[in-house]
Amino acid sequence: MLRPMLVEVLVISVGCFLAALVNAAVATGGVYIMLAASSAVLPLAAAIPMQSALAAPSLVARIVTFWRHINWPIFLMFAPAAAVGVVVGARIFVSLDEGVIGLMLGALLLALVWLVPKGVTLSLPRQFLYVGGLHGCFGTIFGVGLFLQPAILRTGLNRQQITATLAICLLGLEAMKAIGYVSFGFSYAEYWPHILSGAIAGVAGTLMGRRLGDKIPEQRFRMVFRLIVTLAGLRLLAKGVIDLGLV
């Protein structure tokens, strides 16, 4: 029993470190790495709610580090709509079979890295009312949302502003999601070793990522990120197909 838990903690810690490093260095993408790591060692019914606890320390570190770069109008438009989306998403999450979640999440991850169109711009901050509701709902169901990161990357904000604004929006969202999961019976206390080790690794990754951000080409970061998320998406698709007995 102890050995499997140590493996879980180690894999999740490495995932949290890499996720935080990527987030701090290139503003976004780490959430998919963290989900890939946790879903590799935990059932989806636990891995998805755990994203809220695992992400929080790194998000707090980014908020403190990049506080003066936060775009508050985006956050104030995003947060109330996200709260409504979380309520809807939590109800859907508890009603879905794990195989269905795996199949849909795998397809979602692949779509996020390969099918999101480039060259789309969004007006500030009104569009984030819709982004908040949709991202809150999808993020609660699948652990990652489809809308906030691509939307904010197309606003014209600089890297520091994107990093800071994403962090404050996602921290608020993760707090709401955690409340929703707990209200439907999930216990974070059962996973305290995973959360504690992930928190330490996440803060370390944030500090290192900030130093590396200006030294490593962004394209190289994004290439590795795409590869990791693609492999995670394919694995989840295969898991969903097997769990549903489609092969």
Residue, then its C-alpha position, 0 to 999 in steps of 0.5 A: m500500500l505504501r509503495p503505490m502511494l509513494v509512486e503516486v506522490l512522486v509522479i504528481s510532484v514531478g508533474c506539479f514542478l514541470a507544470a509550474l515551471v511551464n506556467a511561470a516561463v510561458a504563461t500557460g500550458g502547465v495545467y495539462i501537464m499536471l492533469a496528465a501526471s495525476s491521471a496517470v496514477l489516480p482514477l479520473a474520479a480523484a485526478i480531476p478534483m485534485q487539480s484544484a488543490l494541486a494548482a493552488p500553491s503555484l497559482v498563489a506564487r505566480i500571483v505574488t510574483f506578478w501582482r502588479h501585472i494583473n488585469w483586474p477588469i478581466f478577472l472581475m468579468f470572469a469570476p461571477a460567470a465562472a461561479v455559475g459554470v462551476v455549479v452546472g459542471a459539478r452536477i454533470f461531473v458526478s453523473l458521468d461514467e469514468g469511461v465517458i469522462g476519459l474519452m471526452l477529456g482525451a478528445l478535449l486535450l487533443a483539440l486544445v493543442w491542435l485545433v484551436p484557431k490562431g489569429v483570433t482576437l477578443s475585446l476586453p473585458r466583456q467577452f470574458l463574461y462568456v469565457g468565464g461561464l463556459h470555462g467554469c463548466f468545462g473545467t469542473i467536468f474535465g479538470v481543464g477548461l477549453f476557453l480561458q487560456p486560448a482566449i487570454l492568449r489572444t488579447g494582446l496582453n504581454r507575457q507578464q500580464i497574461t501570467a498574472t491575469l491567468a493566475i488570479c482567474l484560475l485561483g478563484l475558479e479552483a477555489m469554487k471548483a473545490i467547494g463544488y467537489v467537496s459538496f458532492g462527497f470528494s475528500y481532499a484529506e485522503y490525499w494530503p501527502h499528494i497535495l503537500s508534495g505537489a505544493i512544494a514542487g509547484v512553488a519550486g517550479t514557479l521560482m525556476g520558471r520565472r528565471l528561465g522564462d527569458k532564457i529558453p525560446e518559447q517555441r521550444f517550451r511549446m513544442v515539448f508541451r504539445l508533445i506531452v499533452t498529445l500523449a496524455g490525450l491519446r492515453l485518455l482516449a484509449k482508456g475511455v475506449i477500453d473502459l466503455g468496452l468499445v474494443 
